Each structure stands twice: as C-alpha cells, then as structure tokens.
C-alpha cells in the first residue's frame, strides 16, 4: 500500500508539470512538451490513474490548451484508469464533443470517444451514457466523429431508445452518406429491437463490425484493474457482476458463428414489458423482475448468468420443458450421426456450467449420456462426462450401476492405472455429495434414498480397498480419505442423520492408513474416526437404533486398537474390551516382539506406536519437551535425551530437569500437535476418553 501511495504521489507531480506546460505556448517553453508527456504516459501505463489524476488529465485535454495534436493523442492513448470511472468524468468527455472554438479538435474528440468505448466495462455507472443518449445521437451529423459515435451508440442502445423519429433521422443520414458502414451497423442494432420496422434498403449495405478499437490496450487495462482490485478489494471484477446479458465480442462472434448456444434475444416484446437485454444492473433486475419478458430461445440459459438468475427466480415447469425439449432434439441429432461433430463437446460443457448453477442435470442430457456411455472410449471429454454424471438423479444404485456406472468404470479403468482408480473414487465422492444433499433441497426425496446411498458407499468401500491393495502412495491414500471425510461430514448434518446409514470403513483401510508413514494421513484418519463415533452416539440415543450391538462393537474395536497404539502404549492388545489387536495373528505379534527385543532390550513392541515412539509423532513429541526446557533453561540442570517414558520423566525430575507428570506430558503433546495443525489425533483422544477432556478444560 505504501508503494501505491508513492506511485500516486509521483503521478501527481508529473501532472503538475504537465498542467503548467500545457498553458505555455510552444515557442516560450524551455523544454519540449513531448518529454513531459512521455514521462506521464509511462507512469500511467505502469500503474494506471486514480480518479483524481484521471479527472485532471481529462481537464487538460478538454479545456483550451497549447498542446500539439500528437501530444493530445498520446495522452488519450495512455489514460488507463486504475478503478471505476465516475459519472463526472464521462460528462466532461461528452460535454467536449461537437462544434465550437473552445472544443478539442475533431481528431481529439474521435480519440476520446474511442477511449469511452474501451473503458465502457469499467464505468462506475453505465446508465450515464443512456441518460445522455439524445446528445450523442444528435452528434451523428458530425462526420469526423461518426464511426466511434455509432460504435458507442450501439453499446448503449436499448429498446426504449429506438423511436420513430430517430429511425427516420438515421435513415436519412444513411442515404445521404451512401450507406456508410457505421450508420448501417447502427441501423441494424435498431432493427434488432424492432424487427418489423420498415427501413427499406438502408440495412442492405456493408455494415461495420463494432470490434474493440485496441485489444492490447484492453488487456493492459485488465492487468491494471486486477492489480488495483487486489490492493483495495473494493468490488468484483466487471465480468463477474453478471447482471447484464452476455454478449460475445465481434471477434468471438466470428470464431463461434456456428455456436450451438444461441444468444439471449427477445423479439416481439410488448411496449409495457421489459426485456433482459435492457437490464443494466442488479437494481434494474429487482425492480422489473415481474415485468421481464422471457427471451425467445430459453436454451440460451446455458451460457447466460442473468437468464439463469431470471429462470431461478421465475421458475416454471413450462420453461423447464422448453429447455429440455430443445436439448433432447439436439442430442437425438447427435446420436443419429455416424460421427458426432465437435458441437457435442461444446454443448456438454455448456450444460455442465448450467448444472453447476442449478445442481440438477437436465433429463435430456442424462438420457443422452445413458445412450452414449456404452460406446464411449473413456478419453473424449473425459472430465466433462465425469462431472456431468456426478449429478445423476438419485435412484436405485444397482440399476444405475448396470445402466451407467458399470460402463463408466469399464471405460475409466481400461488403462489399468492407479490414477484412473483414484479418479473414479473422486467421481463417487462427488456423486455421494450430490445424492446426500438432495434431501435438503427436495421436500419429497425418493423413498429409496437411504438404500441407494448405502449401496453407493458399499461400492466405494470396495474400490477404496482395491486402491490400497495396488498402491500405498500418499496421494492415493489421500483420495481415499477424502471420500470418508465427505461421508462423515454429511453424517454430522442434523437433517441428514435420518437419511444416511452409517457404513463403517473396511478394517483393511483403517489399519493400513493407521500404520502409514504420513502424519497428515494419520491425523485425518483419527478425525474421521472421531466423527464416526459422534454419529453413532447421536444414532443410538434414539429409541429405534438401526445398528446391532455386534456392529457397534466392531467399530468400537477399531477405536480401541487405535487408542491402544497411540495413547495407552498397548499396541496389538486383545485383552481389553472390544480390542481386536489390529486383526493381527498371535504368531505374527510374537515374531514382531522377538524382532524388537533383538534390536534392544529397552524396546517394547506395544509402545512403538505411542506418542513418544511413533515414527510420525515422535519428532513433534520431543520438540514439545525441548521447547519446555528452553523456556526454563535457567532453572534446570538436565535435559531429557528422549524418547519420553513415564519412568524417564520421574528420573528427569530427580536429576534437576523439567518437572512434568506423565499425564501433563501426554496432554501437552496433544495441544502441541493442535498448534502445529495436527488436530485429528487430539479429536479422537478427547472423544474417546472423557477424563482427558476434563483435564484439557482445566488447563485452559
């Protein structure tokens, strides 16, 4: 921010010099004016101009001055606003147009109009140009500024501006000028609003294609505006406001003239109604919502954010059926082709964007995907197809798997890579999210919702286990955990607890990830288990719990095993209630104990996965002790060599080291882990041992 203040101050100093020099005749200047102009233009190009500086440079250009035409053109070319342009500046530019001795030259006026065209998207209030529409239109008889004037009028013109007398004036000017392209282009804009008006042959000539005057200038303006936005955070970029109908630029129109998605066009609208093309901002949209006439091609909703908002607020079964009928006809045509063209991918991408907004996959698109998927090669439009199918309407999973998902899996897994398996699991994760949240938006969810989601989770369990069998890569295991994190967060939602069945993860998954060498994965696993425990606690409080005692005991066994390893230093123990010994055989445990003893008599297999000895936790555990010792460095004479045990802490106190009880040490390590972002271990320990939570609350 300090750099921005310095930059603005430098610009102001350059403006002071420029203002002074602009009043001095060329023969009386000590230095060339072009030097000062170049310095100012360089500064404006680098950092843009704030509103105050912008106002001053417009005054220099529009007021009588001693600048030569080259300097004026150079100034106009480098007026890069860093923020929104206020109405006062637009009014000054409009006021400088026309005939008069005190007016800028016609060349300067044409340059200013081009500048208005280039900054149209960053005007603070685009309605201001609509308010001065009569002034702009009446200047059309000025030949020197007619081309940019027609361009800016084409941007501003709305149905309310198209009046019979203006049509007559425009026709006369067109005939006098011999069908001048800018006038013909403007006449065609008029005719778009009233197709039935009789204009004779005035639109038959070659019309101007109103392209952006300087695309490179626009790109530089975008960079300056983006930088300013990041510094100030005072508003959304113009392209994200989405309260105006989307219009393709002339270049995009040429490139996509065969686009399958039509633009928003409202023909034959009534005088009392309002069209979406007339909406300028959110205020207009709200005030006229009930009067808005829907466009002729409702399928334009696929690519227009404003029409999406309109149909969301004015939802109608008729509108939905019209869109679906159009899509169905399109997809049927594609299926009948021996080799579908590139339009199908464009359409699917457009439908995906629309579906992201509505969260509902159009039935016609789902029907097409069902028909297409058996012959799909798994490569063409891979990500689009996957993303669309995550919005598959909820239904019996077995039926959907037979008709859709089995074909999808065959195409996805054809290459046999682990990456394809994890991608497929990510697909099921997204499908789970959409299915599980559908009851929140649908007041009458399908009766099969619970069984369908349960079958989906069961299928994903098998896929997760398959991934574990072929890869222990951290990225793959992370994808697996993401599925269960999604599931447990859905289980925690109060409105979904009656809909979702709590499906326990496979034992192979829990133990494999528990003994991984990744601290992040261990923490996430513990967090997932804590959320499962909370979900079961909420479920069993009801009088009609759907879970058997054996089912609950199996999950409690997983909890006991993990807590025995990390907290109680009793790894692989089977004597505790519900403990499963990590499902390891007695022969294997005996072999591991013998191997551990062969390494050192001080090592004990049961404690090797505890806070002090675990390969992923021991470093942070000893760091916690080191930091305590550093804080009390002047009061201790001995330091702990590590790793920490209950006996070593007692000996440390006797040797003049830090006095720390075994309970305080373990609680302190959990808090220290949380401070390092490792929250999962603590969450599981606190949720399984109530006395630990009480101890934590006492320590603050």
N, C-alpha and C positions, 0 to 999 in steps of 0.2 A: 504493500500500500504506500510505503514511503517513496518507492521508486516511481509510482504513479503520480504522486504529488509533485516530485521533482520534474517529471516529464511535462505535466500540465503547466508548471511554472515556466519551463523553458519555452513552451509553445506561446505562452502569453507574452514573453519578452520578444519573441520573433514577430508576433502580431503588432506589438507596439512600434517596432521599427518599420514594419510594412505599412501600417496606417499613416505614419508620418511621411514615409517616402511617397505614398500614393497621392499626396496632396501637393507635391513639389513637381513643377514642370520638368520634363526630361533634360532640358539644357541647363537647369540650375542644380541638378543632383551632383553630389561629389562622387558617388559610386553608381554603378549600373543597378537598376531596379531588379534585373533578372537574377542577380546574385542573392538578393534578399528573398525573392520569390522562390528560388530553388531551395534555399535553406528551410523556408517554411513548409514547402511541399514535401521535402524529405521527412520532416518531423511528423507531418500529417499522415504520410504513408506508413511510417513506422508505428505510431501509437494511436492514430485517429484523433478526432477532435471532440472534446466535451461540448455541451450545449452552449456555454458562454463563448467559447472560442468560435464555434460554428456560427453563432449569431453575429459576431464581429466580422468574420470573413465575408459573410453574405452582405453585410453593410458596405464593406469595401467594394464589392463587385457591383452592387445595385445602385449605390449612390454615385453622383458625378465624381470622377477621379481623373488622374493623369497617367493611368496605366495604359500600356500599349495592348493591342488585341492578343498578342502571343502570351503575355503575362496573365491576362484575364483567363484565357483558355486553360493555361497551365494550372491556375488556382482552382478553377472549377473541376478540372480533371482529378484533383487531389483532395477534394473535400470528402474525407472519409469520416462519417460520424461514428463515435465510439458507443453511443447509446441511442435511445429513441429520439426522433426529431420532433420537437414541439410544434404546435399549430402556428405560433408566431413566425417561425422561420418560413413555413410553407406560404403563409400570407404575404410575407415580404417578397418571395420569389414571384408569386402570382401578380403582385402589385407592380413588379418591374417590367411586366410584359406589355407589348403594344407600341403605339406611336408616341413620339414626344421627344423634345430635345434633351430632357433630363433622364431619359430612359437609356439603359445599356444598348449597345449595338445589337442588330438582329442576330449576328453570329453568337454573341454572348447570351442572348435570350434563348436561342436554339440549344446552346450548351446547357443552360440552366434547366430547360425542360427535360433534356436527356438525363440530367442529374436527378430530377424528380422521379423519372421512370426507374432509375437504378436504385433509388432509396425507398421506393414505394413500400416495400415489405417491412421497413423499419420506421415508418411514420408512427408517431405516438397515437394519432387518431386519423385513420384513413378516411373517415367521413368528411374531413375538412375539404377534400377535393370534390366531394359530392356537393358540398354547400356552395362552392364557387364554380359549379358546373356551367351556369349561364355565362360567366365571364370567359371561361375557357372556350366555350362553343362560339361565342361572338368574335373570338380572335381568329377563327378559321379563314377569314378573308385575307389574313396576313400570310402571303405566300412563303416568305422566308422561314417562318417557324411552323408551317403547316404539317410537315411529316412527324416531328416529335409531338406536336399538339394532337394529331389524330391518334397517335400511339397512346398517349396518356388518357385521352377520352375513351379509348377502347377499354382501358383498365377500369375506368370509373363508371362507365355507363351501366345503368340498371334499368329495369322496365319503367320505373317512374320518370326517367329522363327522356324516354322516347315519346315525343309529342308530335302531332301532325305538322305544326309549323317548323319544327326542327327537321323533320323529314323533307319538307319542301325546300328549306334552305340548303340542306345537304345535297339534294338532287340538282338544284340549280348550280351550286358550286362544282359538282361533279361534271355536269355538262359543259360549263364554261372552261373547266381545266382539262377537258378532253379525257375523262375517266382516269384521273390521276390516281395511282395505286393506293396512297394513304387514304384518300377520300372513299375509294371503292371498298377498302378494308373496313373503314368505319361504318359505311352503309350496310355492309354485311352483318356487322355487330348489331345494328339497329334491327335488321330483318330477323335475326335470331330470336329477338324478344317478341316480334310480331310477324310471324311468317306470312300472314295473309295480306300484308300491306302491298300495294301495287307500286313498284318502283321502276317499272319499265326495264330498260336495258342498262340501268346505271350500275348494276352489280355484275354485269356481264364481262367487264374488262378485267385486266390483271390486277389483283388486289395485293396490298402489302402484307407480308407475313411479319407480324409485330414481334420480332425477336428481341432479346435483351441487347441493348446497344454495345455492351462490353462485358462478356462473360469473365474475363480475367479480373476486371475491376470488381465484379460481384464476388468472386472468390476471395479477393483480398479483403473486401468489406466483411465477409463472413468470418474470416480469421480474426479481424479486429473486434468484431462484435462478440465473438465467442470468448476472446481473452477478457474483454470488459465484463462479460456476464460472469465468468469465473471469479473475477475480482470482487464484483458487487453482489452477485446472487440476488438481483432485484427483479427478476422476471424470467419467464420462459422464453426460449428462442421462438422466433416468429413461426417456424414451421411446425411447432408443437402446440400452437394455440388452438388449431383445429376447430375454429368457429367460422370458417368460410369454406365454401365449396372448393374442392381440389380441382385445380386446372393444370393440365400439362403445359409446359412451356412449348414454344414453337419447335424447338429442336427435338424435344421428346415426342411431339406430335408426328414429326416426320419419321422418327425412328420406330414409333409404335402406332403408325396409322392403321395397322391391321390388328390392333389390340382387341382381345375378346371382351374386355371390360369396358362398357360404354361410360361416357362422362355423364354427370348429372345435367339433364336438360328438362325444363318444364315448358311444354308447349300448350297453347290454347288455355292459358290460365285466365281466371276471371279478374276483372278490374279490382274487385273488393278483396281478392285473396293475395297472399304473399308467396313468393317462390323462394326456394333455398338459395338460389343464385343472388338474391337481394340481401341476404343476411351478411352483416359485416362483423358482428362481434357477439359476445355472449348476451349482452343486454338486448340486442335485436332478437336474438333467438328466443329468449324467455318471453319477451313482450308479445311476440307474434306466433308463438308455438301453435295455438289453436287455429290460426288462420292460414298456416302454411299449406300450400298445395303440394302433394307428393309428386315427384318427377315421373316422367313417362316410363323410364326404364328403371324399375326399382332394383334390378340386379346391380346397378351402379353402387349400391351399398357396399359391395365387396371392396371397393377402393376409395371410399369417401368417408372420412371420420364424422363429418357433420351429418350426413344422411344416416350413419349408424346411430348417432345420438337421437336423431329425429324418430327413427323407427323403434328405438328402445323406449322412448317416452310416449310414442303414439302407436304402441304395438297393436297389431291386428292380425287375425287369422287369415284374412284376405291377402294382406301384404305378404305374409309368410308363404302362402300357397303360390302367389305370383312369382316370388323369387325361386321357390323350389321347382315350379313348372319350367321356368327358363333354364335352370341348371340341369334338370332332367333331360330336356331336349338337347342341350349341348353335349352332355355325357353320352347320350344314346348315339348321337352322330359320331362321337369319337370311338365308341365300341364297334360301330359298323365299318369303320375304316380298316383297311388291311394293315396300314402302318400309320398310327396316330401321329399328328404333326406336333410341333413344339408348343402349340397353343395349350395343350392339355396341362403341361407343367406350369405355365403362367396362370392358368385357371386354378389349379390346385394350390398354388402359393397364395393367390388372392383369397380363396376360400379359407385357407389356414389363418390368414390375418383376421378375417371376419370372425372365424370361430374362436380365436383367442379373445376377441372382444365379447362375444355372446356366450361363450362356454357351451354352445350347442352346435353339433355338427349337422349341417343341412342333410335331411334324409336322402336327397338325390345324390349327394356326394358319397354318403355311406353305401348306397346301393351300387354306385359305380365302383367303389373300392372293393366291395364284395365280388363283383363280376370280374374285376381286373386282377385281383391278387393271385388267383391260381396260375396265371401266366406271367407273373411279374418276375423279373430277373434279379431282384434284390439290389440293384445298383441305380437304375434310373429314378431320380427324385427320391432317393432313399430316405433322407431326413424329413422331407415333406410328408411322405407317406406315413412314416412312423409317428410324426407329430399329429397328423390328422386322425390316425387310428386311436390315439390316446383319448380322443373324445367320443369313442364308440359308445352308443347309448347302452346303459346298464341292462343286462338281461342274463338268462341262464348261461353261466360261464362255459359249461360243457358244449352247448350248442354253438356259441360264438367261437369257441376254440376249434370246433370241427369245420365251421364255415369260413373263418377268417384267420384266427391266430395260428392255427397249425400251418397254413400256407405261408403266413408271415415268418414263422420260425424256420420253415424249410428254406425259404429264400435267404433269410438272415444268416443262418448257420451253415450255409453251403460252403463257405470258405474254410470252416473248421477252426477259426482263430478264437483266442480268448476274448479279443476285443469285441467280436460280434456277440459273444455271450453276455458280456457286461452291457453292451448297447441294448440288447434285448431286455435285460433286467431293468435298465433305466426306463425302457418303454413301459414295462409293467408297473414300475414305481409311479410314473405319471398317470397311467390308467387307474391305479389304485386311488390316487388323489382325486381324480375327477369322479370316480364312482362313489367314493366315500362321502364326498362333499355334496353330491347331487341331492340327498335328502334335505340339505339345508336350504336349497333353492326351490325344491319341488315339494309343495304341500302334500302331495299324494304319491310318495315314492312307490316303486314296484314292490309287490309282496315278496318277490324273490331276491330283494336287495341283499339281505343278510347272507343267504346261501351263496349268492353269486360272488360276493366279496370274499367269503371264506374259501371258496374254491379257487379264486384268484390267488389268495395268499398261499394256499397249499401248493399250487403250481409254482409260484415264485420260490417257495421253500426248496423245492426240488432243483430248480435252476440255480439257486444260490449254492446248494450243496455240490452241484456239478462244477461250478466255478471254483470252489475251494479245492476240489479234487485235482484240477488241472493247473492251478496257479496259486502261489502264495504271495504274489506281487501286492505291494501296499495299495496301489491304485485299484486293483481288482477287489481287494477286501474292503476298501473304502466305498466302492459302488454297492457292495452287498450291504454294508451297514447303513448306507443312505436309504435303502428300501425299508429297513426295520425302524430307522429313525422316523421316516414318514409315517409308518404304521402306528408307532407308539404315540406320536403327536396327534394323530387322528383319534386314537383311543382315549386320549386325555380330554377331548372336546365333550362337554356335558351333553350336547344334543345328539351326539353320535354313539354314546355308550350303549344305548338300547338297540342300535342297528348293527354294530360291529361285534363280531365274535373274536375273543382274544385267542389268537393262534400262537402257540409257543414256538420260537425258532428251533430248528433242529439242534440236537445236542452236539453234533459234529461241528456246527457253526460256532456255537458258544465256546467250546473248549479250544478249537483251532485258533480263534481270534484272541482268546484269553492268553494263550501262550505265544502270541506273536511278539516280534521284536520292535513293535511300534508303540510308543507311548500314546500317541493320538488315538490309535485304534483301540487300545485297552481302555482309555478314558471314555470313548464313545460307546463301547460295549457296556461298561458299567452304567453309564447314563441310561442306555436303552433298558437294561435290566431293572433299574430303579423305576422307570416309567411303567414297565410291565407290572411290577409289584403294586404300584399305586392303582393301576387299572383293575387288578384283581381285587384289591381291598375295596374299591368302590363297587365292584360287581357282587361280592359276597355279602355286602351289607343289605342287599335286597332279600326279600323272603323267598324268591324263586330264582336262585342262582343256577345257571345252566351248566356249571362246572362241577365235575365229580371230585371227590376227595383225592382219588388217585391222580387225577390231572393236576390238581393244585400241589400235591406232594412232589410230583415230578419237577414242577417249576421251582418249588422251594429247595429241592435238591441241588438245582443249578446255582441258586443263590448261596446256599451253604458252602458249596465247593469253592466258589469264587471268594467268598469271605474267609474261608479257611486258609486259602492260599495267601491272600493279601494282608488280612488283619490278624488272624489268630495263629499264623505260622503252623498250621496243621494240614498242609497240603496232602492230598490223596487219602485223607482220613475217611473211614466208613463207619466209625462207631457212633458219630453224632446223629441225632435225629434227622432223617431225610437225606443225609450226606450220601453221595454216590461215588466218592473217590475219583471224580473226573472220569468215571467209567473205564478206569484202567484196571487190568487184571492184577491179582496179587503177585503173580510171578514177575510181571514187568516192574511193579513197585519194588519188589525185593531186589531185583537186578540193579535198579537205579540207586537204591540205598547202598548196596555194596560198592558200586562205582563211586559214589560220593565219598564214602569212607576211605576209599583207596586214594583219593586226592588229598584229603586232610581229615584228621580225627576231629577237628573243630567244626567241620561242616555237617549240617543235618539236612537231609532231603526235605523234610517237612517245612523248613523255614526258608528255603532257597527262593521262594516266590513272594516273600513278605516285603513290606515297605523298605526294610534295610538291605535286603539281599536281591530283590528282583532286578533283573538286568535292565528293565526300563524305568524303575522307580528309585534305585539305589543312589544315583547321582544327585537327584533333587533332595533325597532324604539327608544325605551327608552335607549338602550345601546348606540346608536349613540349620544344622548343628554348627557349621562353620560360621554362619552369619551371627548366631547367638554368641559364639565365642569372640567374634570380632567386636561385638557391642560391649562385651565385658572384659576386654583384653587386659585392662589394668588390674582387674580383680581376680584373675585366675593365673595359676602357675602350670597348668597342664591342659593339653588339648586331646580330644578323642581321636584315636588313629582310624576308627571306622573298620568295618561296619558296626552300627549300633545294635546292642542287645540289652535286655533288661539287666543282666549281670554287669555288663560293661559300663552302664550308666551309674550303677551303685559304686563301682570301683573308681569311676571318674570323679564322683563327688568326694570320695575319701582322699583322692590324690590332689585335691585343690582345683579341680576343673569346674565347669559349669554344673550347678546342681539342678537336675532335671529328672522328674519322675518318668516312669515308663508310659503312663497314661498321657501325661502332658506332651511327651515326645511324639507319640503317635498322633494325637490331636493336632499338635503343631505342624507336623508334616502334611496333614490333610489341608490345613489352612494355607500352608506354604504352596502346596500344589494348586490350590484355587487361585492364589495370587499369580501363578505362572500360567493360568489359563487351562489347567488340567482339572476340570470340575467334576468329571464323571465319577472318579474313584470316591471322592467325598460324598457325592449324592447317593451312591449305593450304600456306603457305610452308615450314613446318617439315617437312611430309610430302613435299614435292617436292624440297627441297634439303637433303641430309644434312649438308653442311658448315655450314649455318645452324643446325641442331640442335646440332652440336658447339659452335658459338660461343655459343649460348644457355646450354648447360650450363656453360661456362667462366665466364660472367658471373654464374652463380648464380641 
